[in-house]
Amino acid sequence: MPLIARSLLIVAAVTLAGTAARAQQTADDIKWITQCVDDNKDEGQAAPVVLAYCTCMNNKMSSDETRSITQWEKANPRAMEACSTKAGWKGK
């Protein structure tokens, strides 16, 4: 799937998915979640699992955080573990 089509699909999914913690994602949230999904596309997980993981991680981050989700997760292993479990991430 071309990158633009995949990005639009991700944006639509994130917008529709919503979470109890945050009913609607901002444009900035969507940018970071899309980058996280792209960073994790080769991890062997189903797309909905990666999207759920990235959305969870984004929701745990402060709105003034400047690091990407991928950078932030390295410094926050508890959040990474919690989101992995919540998303159904297998084998990591």
C-alpha positions as CSV (number, residue, x, y, z in Angstrom):
1,M,0.0,0.0,0.0
2,P,1.5,3.4,-0.9
3,L,2.7,5.5,2.0
4,I,0.1,8.3,1.4
5,A,-2.8,5.8,1.4
6,R,-1.5,4.0,4.4
7,S,-1.1,7.3,6.3
8,L,-4.6,8.3,5.4
9,L,-5.9,4.9,6.6
10,I,-4.0,5.3,9.9
11,V,-5.3,8.8,10.4
12,A,-8.9,7.6,9.8
13,A,-8.4,4.7,12.1
14,V,-6.9,6.8,14.9
15,T,-9.7,9.4,14.5
16,L,-12.4,6.8,14.7
17,A,-10.7,4.6,17.4
18,G,-10.7,7.2,20.2
19,T,-10.0,6.0,23.7
20,A,-11.5,6.5,27.1
21,A,-8.5,8.6,28.1
22,R,-8.8,10.9,25.2
23,A,-11.9,11.1,23.1
24,Q,-10.4,12.7,20.1
25,Q,-6.8,12.9,18.8
26,T,-5.3,16.2,17.8
27,A,-3.5,16.7,14.5
28,D,-0.2,16.6,16.5
29,D,-1.2,13.3,18.1
30,I,-2.1,11.8,14.7
31,K,1.3,12.9,13.4
32,W,3.2,11.2,16.2
33,I,1.0,8.1,16.1
34,T,1.5,7.8,12.4
35,Q,5.3,8.1,12.8
36,C,5.2,5.4,15.6
37,V,3.2,3.1,13.4
38,D,5.7,3.6,10.6
39,D,8.6,3.0,13.0
40,N,7.0,-0.3,14.1
41,K,5.7,-1.6,10.8
42,D,8.4,-4.3,10.6
43,E,8.0,-5.7,14.1
44,G,5.8,-8.6,13.0
45,Q,2.6,-7.4,14.7
46,A,-0.9,-7.0,13.1
47,A,-1.7,-3.4,12.1
48,P,-4.4,-3.0,14.7
49,V,-2.0,-4.1,17.4
50,V,0.6,-1.5,16.4
51,L,-2.0,1.2,16.1
52,A,-3.4,0.4,19.6
53,Y,0.2,0.4,21.0
54,C,1.1,3.7,19.4
55,T,-2.2,5.3,20.5
56,C,-1.7,4.1,24.0
57,M,1.9,5.4,24.2
58,N,0.8,8.7,22.8
59,N,-1.9,9.0,25.4
60,K,0.6,8.4,28.2
61,M,2.9,11.1,27.0
62,S,2.7,14.7,28.1
63,S,1.2,17.1,25.5
64,D,4.4,19.2,25.7
65,E,6.7,16.2,25.0
66,T,9.1,16.9,22.1
67,R,10.5,13.4,21.6
68,S,8.9,10.9,19.3
69,I,7.0,8.0,20.7
70,T,9.8,5.7,19.6
71,Q,12.3,7.9,21.5
72,W,10.1,8.4,24.6
73,E,9.4,4.7,25.0
74,K,13.1,3.9,25.5
75,A,13.1,6.1,28.6
76,N,9.7,4.8,29.9
77,P,9.8,1.0,29.9
78,R,6.8,0.7,32.3
79,A,4.6,2.6,29.9
80,M,6.0,0.5,27.0
81,E,5.1,-2.7,28.8
82,A,1.7,-1.5,29.8
83,C,0.8,-0.4,26.3
84,S,2.3,-3.6,24.8
85,T,0.0,-5.7,27.1
86,K,-3.0,-3.5,26.4
87,A,-2.5,-3.7,22.7
88,G,-1.9,-7.4,22.6
89,W,1.7,-7.2,21.4
90,K,3.2,-10.7,21.1
91,G,6.8,-11.7,21.6
92,K,8.5,-8.6,22.7
